Amino acid sequence: MRGRSSMTPLSGFDTEAITKTFTWFVEKINGWTRWVCIVACGGVFLLALVQILFRYVLKISAPWTEEAARYLMIWMALLASGLAFRNGEHFNIDFLTNRMTLHHRTLLGHGTNLLSSIFILCIILWGIPFAKLGFFTISPGLQITMFLPYLAIPVGGVIMLLNLILFTSLLFKRSREMESSEDK
């Protein structure tokens, strides 16, 4: 009988360098995403002011302001939810997990992240054809193709998936360090 091999599937790769590069890449995307969310939030605020000005001061209807604000909020929500995955900031119910052992909590966390990844992958894969359908539809207020608002679905999904992968890899690394420190 042979001894157990210490080779892992990633033994030939410098996993530390890959993790650092991937972290740098995701953080760059997150930096841009934060700024897009900030600008979108400011845009929603300005559009609300313009709508108030048009409706109550000038007594003119401006339906494009409401539509533009709605589309900006959709983009903002989907992009910001990707940022929330970076630090595990999505809401969760943890009264049961707090009673679990570290090992079981880690397993549950990885299982939850795997299921979330599958769901997000479905959002991306089904969001792309949905966004393409928007090329043939014009919004009533802004008179733009609905491709731009619908594009928020796959773009937000990609940012969510990248951040979830990064969060999971850091969680996996931290759990391995904690388990190795318990063994000593």
N, C-alpha and C positions, 0 to 999 in steps of 0.2 A: 504494500500500500504506500502510495506517495504521501509526502507531507503536504500540508496545506500551503498553497501559493499565496504570497503576499501581493501578487499583482491585482490591481483593480482595473476596471474598464478604462479609467483615465490615467493609468500609470505613465503612458508615453507623453502626456501633456503636462505643461506647467500650469496647473489649475489655479495657482495663486495669481499668475500673470493674466490668465483668462478672466478671472473674477475681477481683478483690478481694472482691466480694460472695459469689461462689460459694465462695471459700476460707473466708471468715468463716462461712458457712452450714455447710460440711462440718466445720470445726473445732468449731463448737458441737455438732453431732451427735456428733463424736468425743469431746468432753468428757463428754457424757452416757453414751456407750457405754463409755468407760473406767470410769466409776463403776459402771455396771451390771455390768461384768466383775469389778470388785473386790468388789462385794457378792455376786455369784454365787460367786466363789472362796471368800469367807468362809462363804457358805451351804453349799458343798460340804464345807468343813472341819468346820463345826458338825454337819452331818448325819452325817458319818463318826463324830464323837465320840458323837453320840446313838445311832447304830447299835451302836457298841462297848459303850456303857453298857447298852443294852437287851439285847444278845445275851449278853455275858459277865458282867455284874454282876447284872442283873435276871432273866436267863434267859428273856426274852420275845422273841418274833419280831416285828420291826417292818419288814415289807417296803416300806412307804411311804418309809422313809428312803433306801433304795437307789434307788428309782424317782425320787424328788425330786432326789437327787444326780445321777443320770444325765441328767435333763432340764436341770438347771442347767449341767452340763458341755457339753451340746449347744449351749445358748444361748451359753455363754461361748466355745466354739470358733468358732462362726459369727460372732459379733460381733467377737471379737479378730482373726479372719482379715481382716475388713474394715479394721481398724485397721492391719494389717500392709501393706496395699496403699498406705497413705498415703505411706510412705517407701520403697516398693519392697523391703520386708523379707521377702518370700516367698523361699523357697530357689530358687536357680537354678544352673545349671552354666555357669560362665563361662570355662572354660579355652580354648574356641574363640573366644568373643567378645573376649577380651583380645588376641587376635592380629589382630583386624580393625581396619580404619581407623575413624576416628571416624564418618565418613559411613555406612559399612556397619553399624556398631554401632547408630547412631541408627535406621536403617531397620529393622533386626532388632528393636530395642526397640519401635518403633511397631507393627510387625506382630504381635509377641507381645502387646502390650497390646490391639490390635484383636481378636485371637482370644480373649483372656481376657475381653474385654467381651462378645463374642458368647456365650461359654460362660456367663458370669454372668447375662446376660439370659435365657438358656434356664432357668437355675436359678430365677430370679424368676418367669418366666412359667409354668413347670410346678410351681413350689412353691406358688403361690396356690391352684390347684384341689386340690392335695394337702392343703394346710392346711384347706380347706373340708371335705374328706372327714372330717377329724378331729372335726367337730361331731357325727358319728354314732357315734363310738367312745369308750368310756369306759376310762380306764386302770385296771388291776386294783388297784394299790396305793393310789393317791391318790384314785381315784374322780372324776377331772376329765376333761373332754373332751380328746381328743388334739389339738384345735385349737391349744392353747397350746404344746405342744412342737413341733408341725409348723409353727407360725407362724415359728419361728426360721429356717426355710429362706428364705422370701422376704424377711424383714426383714434377715437377714444378707447376702443377695444384694444388696439395695438399698444397704446400707452399703459393701459391697465395690465395687459399681459406682460410687458417688459418689466414693470414695477413689481408685479406678483412673482415673476421668476427671480428677480433680484432679492426681494424680501424672503422668498423661500430658501434661496441659496444661503443667505446670511443666517436665517433661522436654523438651517441644517448644520452650518458650520458652528454656530453657537451651541446647539444641542450636543454635537460631537465633543466639543471642548468641555461641556459640563459633565458629560458621561465619563470622559477620560479623567477628569479631576475627581469624580466620585470613586473611580476604580483605584486611585492611588491612596 
